[in-house]
Structures are given as C-alpha cells and as structure tokens.
Amino acid sequence: MKRTFLTSIGCLLILALLSSSGLFAQSSRTFQNPLPVEFGDPYVLHVKGDKYYMYGTGGAKNGFAAYSSTDLVNWKNEGQVYYASNPNGWSDSTAAWGGAYWAPEVYAHNGKFYMFYSAQWKENPTKELENFRIGVAVADKPTGPFIDLQTRPVFDPGYPIIDANVLFDTNGKMYLYYSRCCYKHAVESEVADWAKKKGWFDFIEESWVYGVELKPDFSGVTGEPVMLLRPPVKMDDKQAEWESRSVTSKEVNRRWTEGSVAFRKGDIYYMMYSANYFGGKNYAVGYATAKSPLGPFTKAGNNPVLQKNVEQGGVVTGTGHNSITYSPDGKEMLCVYHARTMATGDQRVVFIDRMRILKNGKLVVEGPKTTPQPIPGAR
C-alpha cells in the first residue's frame, strides 16, 4: 500500500507539472476555454507540415513571445522570439506602457517569416504620450529570432497607429490595415453631443481603421491610406448602440474601431473589428464586407458577432481583437481572441471558438464558450 500511495503521489506531481507547462491535455477529444495562455491580441499562424504558432501582447519584456501547438489546444511556450534591442530596433522601450509592444502578427512569405507589430517610436520630438507606429521584422523560423527590416517603422502617417493586419490578395497585391489611435482625435457625432449634454465628457475621441497597399518588399506603402471603418456618427445608426457602450456606460470618453482582421471568401472581402474600451467588459467584435480590399465596407446587420455573456448567465467579458485560423484538417474556421472571466479578473486569456460563413454570406461566431467542446477538426 505504501508503494502504491507514493507512486500515486508521484503521478499527481508529474501531471501538475505538465499542466502548469501548458503541455497537459484536458481530454484527447475535447477542450475547454479559456486556454492556459495569457495573451492579449492573439494571432495564430499555421505552418503547413509543421505546427501552429501563437503570438500576442504580453509574455515578454520589450518584445514578443510565442507558443506552438499541433492541435490548437495544447500549447508549448517557445520563449521570447523578438527583442526590441535587435540591431535594427527603432522603438523606445522607456516610453509609456513599457514601449507598448502590442499585437504582433506573423506571416509566412517567400520562405521567410515576417512579424508586423506596434510599438512606441523613439523619434518623438513633440514628446507625444502615444507615439505608436507599425514595424516589421523578419526571421528564418517562426520562433525567431526576428530582426527589424529597417531602423524605422514601415511608414509614418503623421498620427499614432496600432494593430497591423496584412491581407495577401489573390492577385499578388498585399494590403496593410491598421487603426488610427483615439489619441488627440476628437470627433463630432451625435453620441459626443449626447455625452456632453449629460455632463459626462467634454469631447469623444475615436479610433478608425485604415487600409493601404504594401510595397512587395514590405519596405513601405504605395499610395495614400484609405479610411475604411469608424464608429457611427448618428445615434439611430444600427451599429451605434453596441459600438458606443464605453461612452454610454460612462466608462471612458473614447470610441474604438481597432483590431481589424481581413480575409477573402470568394468575391467578398470580410473585415472583422473590435469596438469599445479594450480594458473593459464591453469590448466586442463585429464585421463588415466589401467588393474591394480598400472598400467601401458595409457593416453587418448581425453585429456584434462576439460579446460578453454575463447577462445570459455566463462568466466572460472583454471579448475582442481576434484572428482567424483553420482546424488541422482545414474543414473548420476558428476565431482566436482574448477575453476575461470572473476567475481570471483583469488578465486577458486566449479563447478559440468555431466560426462559420453561412450560404447567405453572414458571419457567425459560436462563442464565447466555456463548456467542453470537440477539439478543432473532431466535430
């Protein structure tokens, strides 16, 4: 009995270590959100014949970390893969928010791996608090090390920008999407007038999503950026209620349109985006469609497609900044996003839920779910 007892204790210790390392599967056929990855803005890259790699905000100092997986459920920490101190580093790690190393996305292209990300630019003569720009770094492997292509950001639009996303179109052209920050961007709208009359806020700042064509070598952009998405101007707009909750709940004097992710299905371009305060419970996801990669985009009537579920008895809030991937068999489309639960508090953690494009073109996300569900590709 003594030997059996000690053996059992040893097994339990091994299982605990595996669980804490992120290598322990909850079940061979099911998984449960949230995943044991503390990332904001998660992005998943699938390298065919190899693995899935996840990148996000957090998990590293002055840079970015990565996780790897073969099944999208069990993730291994690969450590830090990008360091701001690399030879071509252009960012300022001493600036606000620790340099603001946010929202990395990695793409496989021509045998290399390219990381687009946001950070504080060290060229800041007017000492702006939010001096964010977008950079691109390159590596031979998805686990790095990533080295900046240039000693400067991809381009300078003259205002702070974050949340880079790249679309590789079927004609060979590439498009960069990003969010112009709310910082010093006060916008007139009926929502702003309403908030001012109530005595809540003197003005409302907004972030807008823009798109621009990338040069083939990622060294810069071609042409001028085009504004693609913004919060509604009028309060009777069908999108105004859910996109204005951070203001109408008296949470903050800003309305966001950020975290865009674009993809193409047939002849339709889809753009998912996040609205409301990223640090609050009302963060949610909607989408818009267009016939061209640079719009015009029309927001969907079934927005938001992903939002908190606490009013329905759930435990999830702050759902947003998603990316898209596919199950190992390629048959299931998946939405990867961050959220918070009652258990995780303010810590953002990763969720993966199924999503579908219906025959009528409508996009549907089957989440947020916290109950057991089949592993991707097993349904």
Order of alpha helices (4+ residues) and beta strands (2+ residues): alpha-beta-beta-beta-beta-beta-beta-beta-beta-beta-beta-beta-alpha-beta-beta-beta-alpha-alpha-beta-beta-beta-beta-beta-beta-beta-beta-beta-beta
